[in-house]
Amino acid sequence: MIRKFIFYSIHLSTIVAPFILFFLPADFFDKGESICLSVKLAGIECYACGLTKATMHFIHFEFEQAWNFNKLSFIVVPMLFPLWVKSIYDIQGKRLPGKLGNLMYEKGA
């Protein structure tokens, strides 16, 4: 019972999150100070600093601002799409077809 609850919670939040983020304003996360440990403790930005802000601008098609916040968003955001599609298939009890399905599932599962 708990496993089912966790399974559905994870996959439903993965499916719904992009829609919620899309309906929030693009600059929703732009204000406020950083909570990154490397910034707090060492004063240096890590590779992930600004990734949330960049992702928000990326999904709102503001690519220049996304590039300015974090260039890795152009790699990370497209990589999230197959995970989103996999969650849609998993919640239906189906297996993702093709080569992508072979990569995403364990052998024998």
N, C-alpha and C positions, 0 to 999 in steps of 0.2 A: 504494500500500500504506500509506504513512504517512498519507495523507489519510483513508483508511478507518479507520485506527486512531484518529486524532484525532476523526473524526466519531462513532464509536461510544463513545469515551471521554467526550466531552462529553455526549452524549445519555443514556448509561447513568448517568453521575453525576447528571445533572439528574433522572432518573426515580427513582433510589434514595435520593438525599439527603433528601427529605421523610420517608421511612420511617425512616431512621436517626435523624433529628432527633426524630421523634415518640417513638421508643423510648428516647431519652436523657431523664433527668429534666428537668423544666421549668427548674430553677435551675442547670443545668449550666454556663452561661456567666456566672452572676451574680457569681461571685467573681473576684478578680484586678483588677489595675489596667488602665486604658485604654491602648490602643496607638495611639489616634488622634493624628495629627500635630498637629492644631490644639490638642489638649489638652496634648500634650508641649511644643510650641514656644511657643504663645501663652497657654495656660491657659484657653482658651475652648472650649466644646462646639460642635461643628458640628451640622448637621441630621441627620446619620447616627449620631451618638453614641447608643448604647443600642439601636440598631435590631436587632442580633443577639439581644440579651436579650429585646426586645419581641417579636420573631418567634417565639422559643422559647415564650414564654408564650402568644402568640396561637394557635399550633398545638396547644397543650395546653388551649385554651379558658379560659385565665385572662386574661380581657379587661381587668380592672381593672389588673393588674400590667403588662400590655402597654401600656396607656394611660399609666401612670406612667413607664415607661422611655422610650417614644418614641411620640408620637401618630401619626406618619407610618406606623407599622406597619399601621394600618387602611386605608391606601391601597396600600402596597407589597405586603403579603401577598396580597390578592385579585388583584393584577396579576401575581403569579407563577404563578397557576393556569393561565391560558391558555398560558404558556410551557411548563409541565409537560405539558399535553395535546399541544402541538405536538411536543414531543420524543417522545412516545409514537407519534404518527402518523409522524414522520420516521424513526424506527428501523424501522418496518414498511414503509417505502418508499412511504407514502401521503401525500397532500396533505390538510391540514386543510380540511374543507368549510365552505361558507358565507361570510358576510361576514368572519368572523375569519380564515379562510384567505386571503381576498383582501388583508387588511391585513398579514398576516405574511410573505407571499412576494413576491419581486420580480416585476415584470411580465415575462412570457415564460419564467419558470422552471418 
